[in-house]
Amino acid sequence: MPDIAVYGLGEMGADIARCIAGSGRELAAYDPVVDLSGELPGLRQCASAGEAADGARVHLVVLKRLSDLQSLLFDDGGLCASAPRGSLVVLHTTLTPQTVRELHTRVRDGYGHALIDAALSRRGGRVSEGSLSLFLGGSGADIAAARATLEVYADNIVHAGPTGAGMTVKLCNNWLLYSNRNAALQALRTGRELGVEIDMLRQALATSTGASWALAHYSELDEGIVAGRGAPRVARDRTASELDMAREMAASVGEPPTSLQEAFALIAAM
């Protein structure tokens, strides 16, 4: 019976499953829509979260919405009720630090499991090949127990501190990403309107002091925003959700800084 279970086989979850299967390990997986069993030898696709959890000791949760996460964890026959007592839940879903702490307490006190936050951030390579940053929050013992599994699909693992610290780092990272992206796209739009060819401008800026990840990874999505075509709703919703969480986090220690507030202009441009 597989010792690792993955819940959620969207883009990131599927790539994590590919890394694990590619390493020769067996794993269980649950997703109500996506089935990768025909693609990945060693993957046991399950009909329910409880079936995937039964017997597994490490549970990698890669869901998008908090409501889906709560159902997965706490429904009768869900992950927490079905997993062997003392299991480790690795939470990849982006949430506020306070929400993570609340989930950690409920999972620990109600079911006897450990929960760590393991916030995801892309790097320069392909996630399916293990190019991924993980910002971890949790006790040293729980992080140590998870590390051997996490190292299969992440090449930059940072123990940020206690429970919730991983998400704090992730939201600070997103804050900078969206602030940089907003500024970069405004600069590119201005340069284009003044007659400078945008690819040349982008490449020049990306090799100078104005460089940023946003410039280096300019995409069709960014081109659509600069050209005034906007962005797909899913991209707008994700940006709004992550900026809202960053603002909630910042507001917990005072007035959100102006750089964070200005980043919300990106949503209007999308």
VENMO-V49006 format. One record per backbone hydrogen bond with DSSP energy under -1.0 kcal/mol. CO is the residue of the C=O (numbers start at 1). NH is the residue of the N-H. Records with the same first field share a line. If there is no record, write none. Layout:
BEGIN
CO = NH / NH
END
This chain:
BEGIN
3 = 57 / 58
4 = 28
5 = 60
6 = 30
7 = 62
10 = 14
11 = 15
12 = 16
13 = 17
14 = 18
15 = 19
16 = 20
17 = 21
18 = 22
19 = 23
20 = 25
21 = 24
27 = 44
28 = 6
29 = 46
30 = 8
36 = 39 / 40
40 = 43
42 = 27
44 = 29
48 = 52
49 = 53
50 = 54
53 = 56
57 = 88
58 = 5
59 = 90
60 = 7
61 = 92
65 = 69
66 = 70
67 = 71
68 = 72
69 = 73
70 = 74
71 = 75
72 = 79
73 = 80
75 = 78
78 = 82
79 = 83
84 = 87
87 = 114
88 = 59
89 = 116
90 = 61
91 = 118
96 = 100
97 = 101
98 = 102
99 = 103
100 = 104
101 = 105
102 = 106
103 = 107
104 = 108
105 = 109
106 = 110
107 = 111 / 113
108 = 112
114 = 89
116 = 91
117 = 137
119 = 135
121 = 133
126 = 129 / 131
127 = 130
130 = 132
132 = 155 / 156
133 = 121
134 = 158
135 = 119
136 = 160
137 = 117
139 = 143
140 = 144
141 = 145
142 = 146
143 = 147
146 = 150
147 = 151
149 = 152
150 = 153 / 154
156 = 134
158 = 136 / 160
161 = 138
162 = 165
164 = 168
165 = 169
166 = 170
167 = 171
168 = 172
169 = 173
170 = 174
171 = 175
172 = 176
173 = 177
174 = 178
175 = 179
176 = 180
177 = 181
178 = 182
179 = 183
180 = 184
181 = 185
182 = 186
183 = 187
184 = 188
185 = 189
186 = 190
187 = 191
188 = 192
189 = 193
190 = 194
191 = 196
192 = 195
197 = 201
198 = 202
199 = 203
200 = 204
201 = 205
202 = 206
205 = 208
208 = 211
212 = 216
213 = 217
215 = 218
219 = 223
220 = 224
221 = 225
222 = 226
223 = 227
224 = 229 / 230
225 = 228
232 = 236
233 = 237
234 = 238
235 = 239
236 = 240
237 = 241
238 = 242
239 = 243
240 = 244
241 = 245
242 = 246
243 = 247
244 = 248
245 = 249
246 = 250
247 = 251
250 = 253
257 = 261
258 = 262
259 = 263
261 = 264
262 = 265
263 = 266
264 = 268
265 = 269
266 = 270
270 = 231
END
